[in-house]
Amino acid sequence: MFFKRLAVGAADPKFAAKLQALVDEYEGEAARAERSLETRATPAVQNSPAE
């Protein structure tokens, strides 16, 4: 039943606009989280002493 209501609601431009705003927000959060994880996973570069 839920999916049928979702499909019917998706045809409504106002509903689709609200849903797209949520998609954009979640995608932005996912991208920020991924960058944060990549930054933490990258080891700090240390300079070796000159010989």
Residue pairs with C-beta under 8 A, 6 or more apart in sequence:
9 15
10 16
10 19
